[in-house]
Amino acid sequence: MSLTLSPLITKVHFPPISEVKRWLAERPDDGLELIDLCQAVPDYAPATELTEHLSDLIHDPLMSKYSPDEGLPDVREALCDYYRRKYGAIMSPVNLCLTIGASQAFWLAIVTLCRAGDEVVVQAPSYFDHPMALDILDIRGVYAPFVESDGGLPSVATIERLITDKTRAILIVSPSNPTGAITPPTVIHELLALARLRGIALILDETYNEFIPGGARPHDLFSDPFWGDNFVHIASFGKTYALTGYRAGLLAASEDFIHHALKAQDTMAVCQPRITQHAVKFGVERLDGWVAANRDMMTRRHDIFRTEFLKPGNRFQLTASGAFFAWVRHPFKNCTSRQVARRLVDEAAVICLPGEVFGPGLEDYLRLAFGNIREETIPEAVRRFREMVT
């Protein structure tokens, strides 16, 4: 190719899931059925009543039209009701913008807050799409290190030391992708207090908030009338309602923040598809019980996996887990996690993600996701880890 590409994008690693799944075409045909611990996608179908509801709407010509950039008013009002139930939120529709997945919500947040050369303090390990976006935008990610003894939870003191006059935000994912660690509400409150003190934003990505065991309230930041002064919230309903292909994301922030974010929204996507908005509205109004049942199922998967993995004799070390994920230290000396992940595909027919794509200095780790593994398959998956030869 004769074109000169931006060095900002050429330096960014290829999408990790796409890279790892390319290995499948080259793996030996040894008869072993593949066990997928790679992509965090629910393996169950959307609720039948949801798909039936959408099938009734698809013939409406309005479904093919744009909506307002921020989303339909009645959908955003229904979401406000949901946030009042779940968070005790003081919120109105002007605080919400519906997005093409949580990833686009993150881009909106970052381009509204930051310029090239600014910094964002990122808790490592971080969801790989976030540093990829920061690098493409020439925004420096400053990483708070993963500490095994802390179970992957952020340290407020560490994050405070990393803030400079170039810092525009603190970025936390809870429950964490990739570790599964759930940041306690007290720590989230301390992080927001720190953000307020330093005049920056706390960006909290809560894509997996409906998978906290027991449906516990993640925090009550939204109950403060002034939450929008320094708090920016990102959500995904694709995981919640098994609608990942619908790209059902959301950005919540102050009215002024949303006003300016809509300038980027209009140039990026214009609006979330109408059919997606109607799916989310139906979900938040009528599927609380369905969501709770799937949350309990994912909790069982996690608990069974943890029990099996921690049995004596496993050379892989479980360092953090919860919600949708497990974060594992591999036992292979002088090997990167990418090399180990490739060996797991070739030798054990297990697919997972290498830790190094989640931040610097993480070559000793692997991310395992529970979205695609049924309870009855978990013992076999763990057996394959145990039998890997170092």
C-alpha positions in Angstrom: 0.0 0.0 0.0 1.4 3.4 -1.0 -0.7 5.5 1.5 1.0 6.9 4.6 -1.1 5.9 7.6 -1.2 7.7 10.9 1.6 6.5 13.2 -0.9 6.8 16.1 -3.0 3.9 14.7 -0.2 1.8 13.3 1.4 1.5 16.7 -1.9 0.2 18.3 -2.2 -3.6 18.5 -4.7 -5.4 16.4 -8.1 -6.2 18.1 -7.2 -9.0 20.5 -10.3 -11.1 20.1 -9.9 -11.0 16.3 -6.3 -12.0 16.6 -6.9 -14.9 18.9 -9.8 -16.3 16.9 -7.6 -16.3 13.8 -5.5 -18.9 15.5 -8.4 -21.3 15.4 -8.0 -21.9 11.7 -4.4 -23.2 12.3 -5.0 -25.3 15.4 -4.4 -29.1 15.1 -7.5 -31.2 14.4 -7.0 -33.5 17.5 -10.7 -34.2 18.0 -11.0 -32.0 21.1 -14.1 -29.8 21.2 -13.1 -26.1 21.6 -13.8 -24.5 25.0 -14.4 -20.8 24.5 -13.2 -18.6 27.4 -12.4 -15.7 25.1 -15.1 -13.3 24.4 -17.4 -11.9 27.1 -20.7 -12.6 25.2 -23.7 -14.2 26.9 -24.3 -17.6 25.3 -28.0 -17.4 26.0 -30.6 -15.9 23.7 -32.5 -12.7 24.5 -35.8 -13.1 26.3 -38.5 -14.5 24.1 -40.9 -11.8 25.0 -38.4 -9.2 24.0 -37.8 -10.6 20.6 -41.5 -11.1 20.1 -42.1 -7.4 21.0 -39.4 -6.3 18.5 -40.9 -8.5 15.8 -44.2 -6.6 16.2 -42.3 -3.2 15.8 -40.2 -4.0 12.8 -42.9 -3.2 10.3 -43.4 0.3 11.7 -41.8 2.7 9.1 -40.5 4.8 12.0 -38.1 2.0 12.9 -36.1 2.8 9.8 -35.8 6.5 10.7 -33.3 8.5 12.7 -34.2 9.4 16.3 -32.9 12.5 18.1 -29.1 12.2 18.5 -29.4 11.5 22.3 -32.2 9.0 21.9 -36.0 9.0 22.1 -37.4 10.9 25.0 -39.6 8.1 26.3 -36.7 5.6 26.2 -34.5 8.0 28.2 -37.3 8.5 30.7 -37.7 4.8 31.1 -33.9 4.6 31.7 -34.2 7.3 34.3 -36.8 5.2 36.1 -34.4 2.2 35.9 -31.5 4.3 37.4 -33.8 5.5 40.2 -34.6 1.8 41.0 -31.1 0.5 40.8 -29.0 3.5 42.1 -31.5 5.8 43.8 -30.5 8.3 41.1 -31.4 11.9 40.8 -31.5 12.0 37.1 -33.5 13.3 34.1 -33.4 12.5 30.4 -31.0 15.4 29.7 -28.4 13.5 31.6 -28.4 10.6 29.1 -27.1 9.9 25.6 -27.8 6.5 24.0 -24.7 5.2 22.1 -23.5 2.4 19.8 -22.3 0.2 22.7 -20.3 1.2 25.7 -17.2 1.6 23.5 -18.7 4.5 21.7 -19.9 6.0 25.0 -16.2 5.8 26.1 -15.1 7.6 22.9 -17.7 10.3 23.5 -16.6 10.8 27.1 -12.9 11.0 26.1 -13.2 13.4 23.2 -15.5 15.6 25.3 -13.0 15.8 28.1 -9.6 15.5 26.5 -7.2 17.0 23.9 -4.1 15.3 22.4 -1.4 15.4 25.0 -3.7 15.1 28.0 -3.5 12.2 30.5 -6.0 9.7 31.9 -5.1 7.6 34.9 -6.2 4.1 34.1 -6.4 1.2 36.6 -4.6 -1.8 35.2 -5.4 -4.3 34.0 -7.7 -2.2 31.8 -10.3 -3.2 29.2 -8.2 -3.3 26.0 -10.5 -1.0 23.9 -9.8 1.8 26.3 -6.0 2.2 25.9 -6.4 1.5 22.2 -8.7 4.5 21.9 -6.5 6.7 24.1 -3.4 5.8 21.9 -5.3 6.5 18.7 -6.3 9.9 20.1 -2.8 10.7 21.3 -4.0 10.8 24.9 -1.5 9.3 27.4 -2.8 6.5 29.6 -1.0 6.5 33.0 -1.4 3.1 34.5 -2.0 2.3 38.2 -0.4 -1.1 38.5 -2.2 -4.4 39.2 -1.3 -5.6 42.7 -2.1 -9.3 43.2 -2.4 -8.9 47.0 -5.2 -6.3 46.4 -7.2 -8.6 44.2 -7.1 -6.1 41.3 -8.9 -3.3 43.2 -7.8 0.3 42.7 -5.7 2.0 45.3 -6.9 5.6 45.9 -3.5 6.6 47.2 -1.7 5.2 44.2 -4.0 6.9 41.8 -3.6 10.2 43.6 0.2 10.0 43.2 -0.3 9.5 39.4 -2.3 12.7 38.9 -0.5 15.6 37.2 -1.5 19.0 35.8 -2.2 17.1 32.5 -4.6 14.7 34.0 -8.2 15.0 32.8 -9.8 11.9 34.3 -9.5 8.7 36.3 -10.8 5.6 34.5 -12.2 2.6 36.4 -14.1 -0.4 35.2 -16.3 -2.1 37.8 -17.0 -5.0 37.8 -13.6 -5.2 36.1 -13.0 -6.4 32.7 -10.6 -8.4 32.8 -10.3 -9.3 36.5 -13.9 -9.5 37.5 -13.1 -7.5 40.7 -15.9 -5.4 42.0 -14.8 -2.0 43.4 -16.5 -1.4 46.8 -18.8 1.6 47.0 -16.6 3.2 49.6 -13.6 3.1 47.2 -15.8 4.6 44.4 -16.8 7.4 46.8 -13.2 8.1 47.6 -12.3 8.2 44.0 -15.0 10.7 43.2 -13.9 12.8 46.2 -10.4 12.7 44.8 -11.6 13.7 41.3 -13.5 16.6 42.8 -10.5 17.8 44.8 -8.3 17.8 41.7 -11.0 19.2 39.3 -11.0 16.2 37.0 -13.6 13.5 36.0 -14.2 10.0 37.4 -15.2 7.9 34.4 -16.8 4.7 35.7 -17.5 2.0 33.1 -20.2 -0.3 34.5 -20.8 -2.6 31.6 -21.3 -5.6 33.9 -23.2 -3.8 36.7 -26.1 -6.3 36.4 -23.8 -9.2 37.2 -22.8 -8.2 40.7 -23.9 -11.2 42.8 -27.3 -10.7 44.5 -28.0 -7.6 42.5 -26.3 -5.3 45.0 -26.3 -1.6 44.4 -22.9 -0.8 42.9 -22.7 2.7 44.6 -25.0 5.6 45.3 -23.1 8.4 43.5 -26.2 9.2 41.5 -28.1 10.1 44.7 -26.0 13.3 45.0 -27.8 16.2 43.2 -24.4 17.4 42.0 -23.1 14.0 40.8 -22.6 15.3 37.3 -20.0 17.9 38.3 -17.3 15.3 38.2 -18.8 11.9 37.5 -19.2 10.3 34.0 -20.9 6.9 33.8 -20.7 4.4 30.9 -23.1 1.4 30.6 -24.0 -1.4 28.2 -27.3 -3.1 28.0 -26.0 -5.5 25.4 -24.6 -7.8 28.1 -27.6 -7.3 30.4 -30.2 -8.3 27.8 -28.0 -10.6 25.6 -28.2 -8.0 22.8 -24.5 -7.5 22.1 -25.1 -7.2 18.4 -27.7 -4.4 18.9 -24.9 -2.2 20.4 -26.9 -0.9 23.3 -24.7 1.6 25.2 -25.3 4.7 27.3 -23.4 7.7 28.5 -24.6 9.5 31.6 -23.2 12.9 32.7 -24.2 16.4 33.5 -26.6 18.2 31.1 -23.8 20.5 30.0 -21.5 17.6 29.3 -24.1 15.8 27.3 -24.8 19.0 25.3 -21.2 19.1 24.1 -20.9 15.3 23.7 -23.8 15.4 21.2 -21.5 17.4 18.8 -19.3 14.3 18.6 -22.3 11.9 18.7 -23.7 13.6 15.6 -20.5 13.2 13.6 -19.8 9.6 14.9 -23.1 7.8 14.8 -26.0 10.4 14.7 -28.0 8.1 17.0 -28.5 4.7 18.4 -30.8 2.6 16.1 -34.4 2.9 17.0 -34.9 -0.8 17.3 -32.2 -1.0 19.9 -33.8 1.8 21.9 -37.1 0.0 21.9 -35.3 -3.2 23.0 -33.7 -1.4 25.9 -36.9 0.3 26.9 -38.7 -3.1 27.0 -35.9 -4.6 29.0 -35.7 -1.9 31.7 -39.5 -1.9 32.1 -40.2 -5.6 32.0 -37.2 -7.9 32.4 -35.9 -7.4 35.9 -36.7 -11.0 36.8 -35.1 -12.4 33.7 -32.0 -10.4 34.3 -31.8 -11.6 37.9 -32.1 -15.3 36.8 -29.2 -14.9 34.4 -27.1 -13.1 37.0 -27.6 -16.0 39.3 -26.6 -18.4 36.6 -23.4 -16.4 35.9 -22.7 -16.4 39.6 -23.0 -20.2 39.7 -20.6 -20.5 36.8 -18.1 -18.3 38.5 -18.4 -20.1 41.8 -18.0 -23.6 40.2 -15.0 -22.4 38.2 -13.4 -20.9 41.3 -13.9 -24.1 43.3 -12.5 -26.3 40.5 -9.6 -24.0 39.8 -8.5 -23.7 43.4 -8.2 -27.4 44.0 -4.6 -28.5 44.8 -2.3 -29.3 42.0 -3.1 -26.5 39.6 0.0 -24.7 38.4 -2.1 -21.8 37.1 -2.9 -19.3 39.8 -6.2 -17.6 40.2 -5.3 -14.0 41.3 -8.7 -12.3 40.9 -12.2 -13.2 39.8 -15.9 -12.2 40.0 -18.9 -11.3 37.9 -18.0 -12.4 34.3 -14.2 -13.0 34.5 -11.2 -14.7 36.1 -7.7 -13.3 36.0 -5.0 -16.1 36.0 -1.3 -16.1 36.4 0.2 -18.7 34.1 3.2 -20.9 35.2 5.3 -20.7 32.0 8.7 -19.1 32.5 10.2 -16.9 29.8 6.9 -17.0 27.8 4.6 -14.1 27.1 0.9 -14.5 27.8 0.3 -14.3 24.0 2.6 -17.4 23.6 0.8 -19.2 26.4 -2.6 -18.4 25.0 -1.6 -19.7 21.6 -0.3 -22.9 23.2 -3.7 -23.3 25.0 -5.4 -23.2 21.7 -3.1 -25.7 20.0 -2.5 -28.1 22.9 -5.7 -27.9 25.0 -8.4 -26.5 22.6 -9.0 -23.7 25.0 -9.3 -20.1 23.8 -8.7 -17.2 26.1 -7.1 -13.7 26.0 -3.4 -12.9 26.8 -2.9 -10.5 29.7 -0.5 -8.3 27.8 -3.3 -6.8 25.8 -4.8 -5.3 29.0 -1.9 -3.1 29.8 1.9 -2.9 30.3 3.7 -5.5 32.4 1.0 -8.1 32.3 2.7 -10.8 30.2 2.3 -13.3 33.1 -1.6 -13.3 33.0 -4.6 -14.6 31.1 -8.2 -13.5 31.0 -10.9 -16.1 31.2 -14.5 -15.2 30.5 -17.6 -17.2 31.7 -20.1 -16.0 29.1 -19.7 -19.1 26.8 -19.1 -21.9 29.2 -21.9 -24.0 30.6 -21.7 -25.3 34.2 -21.3 -28.9 33.1 -18.3 -28.0 30.9 -16.3 -26.1 33.6 -14.6 -29.2 35.2 -13.3 -30.3 31.8 -12.0 -26.8 31.1 -10.1 -26.7 34.4 -8.8 -30.2 33.7 -7.2 -29.0 30.5 -5.4 -26.2 32.4 -4.1 -28.7 34.9 -2.7 -31.0 32.3 -0.8 -28.3 30.4 2.9 -29.3 30.4 5.3 -26.4 31.3 
